[in-house]
Amino acid sequence: MTPTPATAPALDLAAIQKLRKVAVGLALLGLIGLAVVSQSIGGVDGRWHETVETIGWVAIVLSIVGRAWCTLYIGGRKKAEVVDRGPYSITRNPLYVFSFIGAFGIGAQSGSLTIAAGFVAAAMLVFHFTVRREEAFLLREFGESYAGYCARTPRFWPRFSLWRDADDLTVRPALFLLTIRDGLVFLLAIPVFELIDAGQAAHWLRVVVHLP
């Protein structure tokens, strides 16, 4: 059945989001594979390893909280209006910015800043292409209103001088809780990398290279 004009844009956006999730999943699997055959300098019990892990844990918590905060503003409104208040007043994609922080936190559970940087680079690459597609959809949907928003607001890196808040918010609890649930998946990185550490310490996994 040929989509009607009312449903076609929504389907386009849904396809973009699905593609993004698949691409992120593949990138994560590849980087976890690298973590299996590598180890941070100083070994799994070294001070460097433990420090990087702790920084990563803080980054994961910040990412979960930040993504939930963004959902308070955008939840259920992305296809209905141009949201330009709160975190969306200083960057067009604050959810993705907090996802970059989460990607760093996940990679940092390896104890290696190199792998953490690799997770961030992979997330940025995937989101760069998906954001371009999302922006094309929003430009078709909202025209000059969205074009003006793009002209004054950075795509990713926040410009704090632009901050504007909303007088009130209509919160959709289901979407807020869904974002919390999705964010909590980041915490799975902790037991996954602990298992890798245990396997390497027991020499069940062969370490090919040590990374800072």
Phi and psi in degrees as GROMACS dihedral restraints (atoms count N, CA, C in turn):
[ dihedral_restraints ]
;  ai    aj    ak    al  type     phi  dphi    fc
    3     4     5     6     1   -74.1    20    10
    4     5     6     7     1   126.0    20    10
    6     7     8     9     1   -63.8    20    10
    7     8     9    10     1   145.0    20    10
    9    10    11    12     1   -78.2    20    10
   10    11    12    13     1   161.2    20    10
   12    13    14    15     1   -54.6    20    10
   13    14    15    16     1   -30.3    20    10
   15    16    17    18     1   -73.2    20    10
   16    17    18    19     1   -30.5    20    10
   18    19    20    21     1   -99.2    20    10
   19    20    21    22     1   -23.9    20    10
   21    22    23    24     1   -58.4    20    10
   22    23    24    25     1   -47.3    20    10
   24    25    26    27     1   -60.4    20    10
   25    26    27    28     1   -39.3    20    10
   27    28    29    30     1   -63.1    20    10
   28    29    30    31     1   -40.7    20    10
   30    31    32    33     1   -65.4    20    10
   31    32    33    34     1   -38.1    20    10
   33    34    35    36     1   -59.8    20    10
   34    35    36    37     1   -47.1    20    10
   36    37    38    39     1   -65.8    20    10
   37    38    39    40     1   -39.4    20    10
   39    40    41    42     1   -62.8    20    10
   40    41    42    43     1   -40.4    20    10
   42    43    44    45     1   -65.1    20    10
   43    44    45    46     1   -39.7    20    10
   45    46    47    48     1   -61.4    20    10
   46    47    48    49     1   -45.7    20    10
   48    49    50    51     1   -65.8    20    10
   49    50    51    52     1   -37.2    20    10
   51    52    53    54     1   -66.2    20    10
   52    53    54    55     1   -43.4    20    10
   54    55    56    57     1   -60.4    20    10
   55    56    57    58     1   -40.4    20    10
   57    58    59    60     1   -61.3    20    10
   58    59    60    61     1   -45.3    20    10
   60    61    62    63     1   -63.9    20    10
   61    62    63    64     1   -39.8    20    10
   63    64    65    66     1   -65.1    20    10
   64    65    66    67     1   -45.6    20    10
   66    67    68    69     1   -63.5    20    10
   67    68    69    70     1   -42.2    20    10
   69    70    71    72     1   -63.1    20    10
   70    71    72    73     1   -42.6    20    10
   72    73    74    75     1   -60.5    20    10
   73    74    75    76     1   -43.3    20    10
   75    76    77    78     1   -65.2    20    10
   76    77    78    79     1   -41.3    20    10
   78    79    80    81     1   -63.6    20    10
   79    80    81    82     1   -41.7    20    10
   81    82    83    84     1   -63.3    20    10
   82    83    84    85     1   -41.9    20    10
   84    85    86    87     1   -61.8    20    10
   85    86    87    88     1   -42.1    20    10
   87    88    89    90     1   -63.3    20    10
   88    89    90    91     1   -42.7    20    10
   90    91    92    93     1   -71.9    20    10
   91    92    93    94     1   -34.3    20    10
   93    94    95    96     1   -64.9    20    10
   94    95    96    97     1   -37.2    20    10
   96    97    98    99     1   -59.0    20    10
   97    98    99   100     1   -40.4    20    10
   99   100   101   102     1   -63.5    20    10
  100   101   102   103     1   -40.6    20    10
  102   103   104   105     1   -63.3    20    10
  103   104   105   106     1   -31.1    20    10
  105   106   107   108     1   -63.8    20    10
  106   107   108   109     1   -35.5    20    10
  108   109   110   111     1  -103.3    20    10
  109   110   111   112     1     7.2    20    10
  111   112   113   114     1  -127.8    20    10
  112   113   114   115     1   166.1    20    10
  114   115   116   117     1  -147.8    20    10
  115   116   117   118     1   147.7    20    10
  117   118   119   120     1   -71.1    20    10
  118   119   120   121     1   155.7    20    10
  120   121   122   123     1   -62.3    20    10
  121   122   123   124     1   141.5    20    10
  123   124   125   126     1    91.3    20    10
  124   125   126   127     1    -7.7    20    10
  126   127   128   129     1    86.5    20    10
  127   128   129   130     1   171.5    20    10
  129   130   131   132     1   -70.9    20    10
  130   131   132   133     1   -17.7    20    10
  132   133   134   135     1  -107.5    20    10
  133   134   135   136     1     7.6    20    10
  135   136   137   138     1   -75.6    20    10
  136   137   138   139     1   163.5    20    10
  138   139   140   141     1   -64.6    20    10
  139   140   141   142     1   -40.0    20    10
  141   142   143   144     1   -59.0    20    10
  142   143   144   145     1   -48.8    20    10
  144   145   146   147     1   -58.3    20    10
  145   146   147   148     1   -47.8    20    10
  147   148   149   150     1   -66.5    20    10
  148   149   150   151     1   -37.8    20    10
  150   151   152   153     1   -65.9    20    10
  151   152   153   154     1   -45.4    20    10
  153   154   155   156     1   -63.9    20    10
  154   155   156   157     1   -40.9    20    10
  156   157   158   159     1   -59.1    20    10
  157   158   159   160     1   -43.6    20    10
  159   160   161   162     1   -65.4    20    10
  160   161   162   163     1   -43.6    20    10
  162   163   164   165     1   -59.8    20    10
  163   164   165   166     1   -40.4    20    10
  165   166   167   168     1   -64.3    20    10
  166   167   168   169     1   -38.8    20    10
  168   169   170   171     1   -62.7    20    10
  169   170   171   172     1   -43.0    20    10
  171   172   173   174     1   -62.0    20    10
  172   173   174   175     1   -41.2    20    10
  174   175   176   177     1   -63.1    20    10
  175   176   177   178     1   -39.1    20    10
  177   178   179   180     1   -64.1    20    10
  178   179   180   181     1   -45.8    20    10
  180   181   182   183     1   -62.3    20    10
  181   182   183   184     1   -43.1    20    10
  183   184   185   186     1   -61.3    20    10
  184   185   186   187     1   -39.6    20    10
  186   187   188   189     1   -64.2    20    10
  187   188   189   190     1   -44.9    20    10
  189   190   191   192     1   -62.0    20    10
  190   191   192   193     1   -46.9    20    10
  192   193   194   195     1   -65.7    20    10
  193   194   195   196     1   -43.4    20    10
  195   196   197   198     1   -64.9    20    10
  196   197   198   199     1   -41.6    20    10
  198   199   200   201     1   -64.3    20    10
  199   200   201   202     1   -39.9    20    10
  201   202   203   204     1   -64.2    20    10
  202   203   204   205     1   -40.5    20    10
  204   205   206   207     1   -60.0    20    10
  205   206   207   208     1   -44.1    20    10
  207   208   209   210     1   -62.1    20    10
  208   209   210   211     1   -37.9    20    10
  210   211   212   213     1   -64.5    20    10
  211   212   213   214     1   -27.9    20    10
  213   214   215   216     1   -58.6    20    10
  214   215   216   217     1   -30.8    20    10
  216   217   218   219     1   -92.6    20    10
  217   218   219   220     1   -38.6    20    10
  219   220   221   222     1  -100.5    20    10
  220   221   222   223     1   -17.8    20    10
  222   223   224   225     1   -52.8    20    10
  223   224   225   226     1   114.0    20    10
  225   226   227   228     1    79.3    20    10
  226   227   228   229     1     1.4    20    10
  228   229   230   231     1  -112.6    20    10
  229   230   231   232     1    -4.8    20    10
  231   232   233   234     1   -60.8    20    10
  232   233   234   235     1   -36.0    20    10
  234   235   236   237     1   -94.5    20    10
  235   236   237   238     1     1.6    20    10
  237   238   239   240     1  -110.4    20    10
  238   239   240   241     1   -25.9    20    10
  240   241   242   243     1  -160.0    20    10
  241   242   243   244     1   166.0    20    10
  243   244   245   246     1   -85.9    20    10
  244   245   246   247     1   111.2    20    10
  246   247   248   249     1   -88.1    20    10
  247   248   249   250     1   117.3    20    10
  249   250   251   252     1  -135.0    20    10
  250   251   252   253     1    33.7    20    10
  252   253   254   255     1  -123.2    20    10
  253   254   255   256     1   164.2    20    10
  255   256   257   258     1    61.5    20    10
  256   257   258   259     1  -136.8    20    10
  258   259   260   261     1   -61.3    20    10
  259   260   261   262     1   -23.8    20    10
  261   262   263   264     1   -79.5    20    10
  262   263   264   265     1    -3.0    20    10
  264   265   266   267     1   -86.7    20    10
  265   266   267   268     1   -19.6    20    10
  267   268   269   270     1  -108.4    20    10
  268   269   270   271     1   -15.0    20    10
  270   271   272   273     1  -156.5    20    10
  271   272   273   274     1   144.5    20    10
  273   274   275   276     1   -75.4    20    10
  274   275   276   277     1   -18.1    20    10
  276   277   278   279     1  -134.4    20    10
  277   278   279   280     1    59.6    20    10
  279   280   281   282     1   -63.4    20    10
  280   281   282   283     1   -31.0    20    10
  282   283   284   285     1   -59.6    20    10
  283   284   285   286     1   -40.4    20    10
  285   286   287   288     1   -72.6    20    10
  286   287   288   289     1   -35.1    20    10
  288   289   290   291     1   -60.6    20    10
  289   290   291   292     1   -44.9    20    10
  291   292   293   294     1   -68.7    20    10
  292   293   294   295     1   -27.9    20    10
  294   295   296   297     1   -68.0    20    10
  295   296   297   298     1   -35.5    20    10
  297   298   299   300     1   -61.0    20    10
  298   299   300   301     1   -42.1    20    10
  300   301   302   303     1   -63.1    20    10
  301   302   303   304     1   -41.4    20    10
  303   304   305   306     1   -63.9    20    10
  304   305   306   307     1   -38.9    20    10
  306   307   308   309     1   -62.3    20    10
  307   308   309   310     1   -41.3    20    10
  309   310   311   312     1   -60.2    20    10
  310   311   312   313     1   -45.0    20    10
  312   313   314   315     1   -61.6    20    10
  313   314   315   316     1   -39.8    20    10
  315   316   317   318     1   -63.5    20    10
  316   317   318   319     1   -49.8    20    10
  318   319   320   321     1   -63.3    20    10
  319   320   321   322     1   -33.2    20    10
  321   322   323   324     1   -68.2    20    10
  322   323   324   325     1   -17.4    20    10
  324   325   326   327     1   -66.4    20    10
  325   326   327   328     1   -13.2    20    10
  327   328   329   330     1   -76.2    20    10
  328   329   330   331     1   -13.5    20    10
  330   331   332   333     1    83.4    20    10
  331   332   333   334     1     4.7    20    10
  333   334   335   336     1  -119.7    20    10
  334   335   336   337     1   124.5    20    10
  336   337   338   339     1   -68.2    20    10
  337   338   339   340     1   -27.6    20    10
  339   340   341   342     1   -63.5    20    10
  340   341   342   343     1   -47.4    20    10
  342   343   344   345     1   -68.6    20    10
  343   344   345   346     1   -38.0    20    10
  345   346   347   348     1   -59.0    20    10
  346   347   348   349     1   -43.4    20    10
  348   349   350   351     1   -64.8    20    10
  349   350   351   352     1   -35.0    20    10
  351   352   353   354     1   -64.0    20    10
  352   353   354   355     1   -39.0    20    10
  354   355   356   357     1   -63.6    20    10
  355   356   357   358     1   -42.2    20    10
  357   358   359   360     1   -65.0    20    10
  358   359   360   361     1   -44.2    20    10
  360   361   362   363     1   -61.8    20    10
  361   362   363   364     1   -40.9    20    10
  363   364   365   366     1   -64.4    20    10
  364   365   366   367     1   -43.2    20    10
  366   367   368   369     1   -63.5    20    10
  367   368   369   370     1   -42.1    20    10
  369   370   371   372     1   -65.0    20    10
  370   371   372   373     1   -39.1    20    10
  372   373   374   375     1   -64.7    20    10
  373   374   375   376     1   -47.0    20    10
  375   376   377   378     1   -63.1    20    10
  376   377   378   379     1   -48.1    20    10
  378   379   380   381     1   -68.3    20    10
  379   380   381   382     1   -28.5    20    10
  381   382   383   384     1   -58.4    20    10
  382   383   384   385     1   -46.0    20    10
  384   385   386   387     1   -75.9    20    10
  385   386   387   388     1   -39.4    20    10
  387   388   389   390     1   -69.9    20    10
  388   389   390   391     1   -35.1    20    10
  390   391   392   393     1   -64.7    20    10
  391   392   393   394     1   -38.6    20    10
  393   394   395   396     1   -61.1    20    10
  394   395   396   397     1   -39.5    20    10
  396   397   398   399     1   -69.5    20    10
  397   398   399   400     1   -41.6    20    10
  399   400   401   402     1   -62.4    20    10
  400   401   402   403     1   -40.8    20    10
  402   403   404   405     1   -65.4    20    10
  403   404   405   406     1   -36.1    20    10
  405   406   407   408     1   -63.5    20    10
  406   407   408   409     1   -40.8    20    10
  408   409   410   411     1   -62.1    20    10
  409   410   411   412     1   -47.6    20    10
  411   412   413   414     1   -66.3    20    10
  412   413   414   415     1   -33.7    20    10
  414   415   416   417     1   -67.7    20    10
  415   416   417   418     1   -39.2    20    10
  417   418   419   420     1   -64.4    20    10
  418   419   420   421     1   -36.8    20    10
  420   421   422   423     1   -76.9    20    10
  421   422   423   424     1   -40.2    20    10
  423   424   425   426     1  -117.6    20    10
  424   425   426   427     1    -7.0    20    10
  426   427   428   429     1    58.2    20    10
  427   428   429   430     1  -128.8    20    10
  429   430   431   432     1   -62.9    20    10
  430   431   432   433     1   -32.0    20    10
  432   433   434   435     1   -60.3    20    10
  433   434   435   436     1   -45.0    20    10
  435   436   437   438     1   -74.1    20    10
  436   437   438   439     1   -36.4    20    10
  438   439   440   441     1   -60.1    20    10
  439   440   441   442     1   -41.3    20    10
  441   442   443   444     1   -65.0    20    10
  442   443   444   445     1   -38.8    20    10
  444   445   446   447     1   -62.2    20    10
  445   446   447   448     1   -43.1    20    10
  447   448   449   450     1   -63.7    20    10
  448   449   450   451     1   -37.1    20    10
  450   451   452   453     1   -66.4    20    10
  451   452   453   454     1   -30.8    20    10
  453   454   455   456     1  -103.9    20    10
  454   455   456   457     1    -9.8    20    10
  456   457   458   459     1  -123.2    20    10
  457   458   459   460     1   129.8    20    10
  459   460   461   462     1   -61.4    20    10
  460   461   462   463     1   151.1    20    10
  462   463   464   465     1   -67.8    20    10
  463   464   465   466     1   -44.3    20    10
  465   466   467   468     1  -125.2    20    10
  466   467   468   469     1   -67.8    20    10
  468   469   470   471     1   -69.2    20    10
  469   470   471   472     1   124.0    20    10
  471   472   473   474     1   -63.2    20    10
  472   473   474   475     1   144.1    20    10
  474   475   476   477     1  -115.6    20    10
  475   476   477   478     1    97.7    20    10
  477   478   479   480     1   -66.3    20    10
  478   479   480   481     1   -22.4    20    10
  480   481   482   483     1   -67.4    20    10
  481   482   483   484     1   -14.3    20    10
  483   484   485   486     1   -87.5    20    10
  484   485   486   487     1    -1.7    20    10
  486   487   488   489     1   -52.8    20    10
  487   488   489   490     1   127.9    20    10
  489   490   491   492     1  -140.2    20    10
  490   491   492   493     1   135.6    20    10
  492   493   494   495     1  -110.7    20    10
  493   494   495   496     1   165.2    20    10
  495   496   497   498     1   -91.7    20    10
  496   497   498   499     1   147.8    20    10
  498   499   500   501     1   -69.2    20    10
  499   500   501   502     1   -34.4    20    10
  501   502   503   504     1  -152.8    20    10
  502   503   504   505     1   160.1    20    10
  504   505   506   507     1  -130.3    20    10
  505   506   507   508     1   143.0    20    10
  507   508   509   510     1  -100.6    20    10
  508   509   510   511     1   109.3    20    10
  510   511   512   513     1   -92.2    20    10
  511   512   513   514     1   134.9    20    10
  513   514   515   516     1  -105.8    20    10
  514   515   516   517     1    99.9    20    10
  516   517   518   519     1   -55.0    20    10
  517   518   519   520     1   -38.4    20    10
  519   520   521   522     1   -61.9    20    10
  520   521   522   523     1   -42.9    20    10
  522   523   524   525     1   -70.8    20    10
  523   524   525   526     1   -37.0    20    10
  525   526   527   528     1   -61.6    20    10
  526   527   528   529     1   -47.0    20    10
  528   529   530   531     1   -67.1    20    10
  529   530   531   532     1   -33.8    20    10
  531   532   533   534     1   -63.5    20    10
  532   533   534   535     1   -40.8    20    10
  534   535   536   537     1   -66.4    20    10
  535   536   537   538     1   -40.2    20    10
  537   538   539   540     1   -59.9    20    10
  538   539   540   541     1   -45.0    20    10
  540   541   542   543     1   -61.3    20    10
  541   542   543   544     1   -45.9    20    10
  543   544   545   546     1   -62.0    20    10
  544   545   546   547     1   -39.2    20    10
  546   547   548   549     1   -66.7    20    10
  547   548   549   550     1   -36.0    20    10
  549   550   551   552     1   -63.4    20    10
  550   551   552   553     1   -21.8    20    10
  552   553   554   555     1   -59.9    20    10
  553   554   555   556     1   -29.6    20    10
  555   556   557   558     1   -57.9    20    10
  556   557   558   559     1   -31.7    20    10
  558   559   560   561     1   -66.3    20    10
  559   560   561   562     1   -18.6    20    10
  561   562   563   564     1   -63.1    20    10
  562   563   564   565     1   -20.4    20    10
  564   565   566   567     1   -60.8    20    10
  565   566   567   568     1   -30.8    20    10
  567   568   569   570     1   -64.7    20    10
  568   569   570   571     1   -54.9    20    10
  570   571   572   573     1   -66.5    20    10
  571   572   573   574     1   -33.1    20    10
  573   574   575   576     1   -61.0    20    10
  574   575   576   577     1   -48.3    20    10
  576   577   578   579     1   -74.5    20    10
  577   578   579   580     1   -27.2    20    10
  579   580   581   582     1   -64.9    20    10
  580   581   582   583     1   -38.1    20    10
  582   583   584   585     1   -64.7    20    10
  583   584   585   586     1   -39.8    20    10
  585   586   587   588     1   -62.9    20    10
  586   587   588   589     1   -44.1    20    10
  588   589   590   591     1   -58.9    20    10
  589   590   591   592     1   -43.7    20    10
  591   592   593   594     1   -64.4    20    10
  592   593   594   595     1   -40.5    20    10
  594   595   596   597     1   -64.6    20    10
  595   596   597   598     1   -38.2    20    10
  597   598   599   600     1   -71.4    20    10
  598   599   600   601     1   -40.4    20    10
  600   601   602   603     1   -63.1    20    10
  601   602   603   604     1   -33.8    20    10
  603   604   605   606     1   -87.7    20    10
  604   605   606   607     1     1.2    20    10
  606   607   608   609     1    64.2    20    10
  607   608   609   610     1    25.3    20    10
  609   610   611   612     1   -80.0    20    10
  610   611   612   613     1   -27.0    20    10
  612   613   614   615     1  -111.9    20    10
  613   614   615   616     1   133.1    20    10
  615   616   617   618     1   -85.2    20    10
  616   617   618   619     1   125.7    20    10
  618   619   620   621     1   -89.9    20    10
  619   620   621   622     1   120.4    20    10
  621   622   623   624     1   -93.7    20    10
  622   623   624   625     1   -34.0    20    10
  624   625   626   627     1  -148.0    20    10
  625   626   627   628     1   148.2    20    10
  627   628   629   630     1  -105.1    20    10
  628   629   630   631     1   133.4    20    10
  630   631   632   633     1  -123.5    20    10
  631   632   633   634     1   144.4    20    10
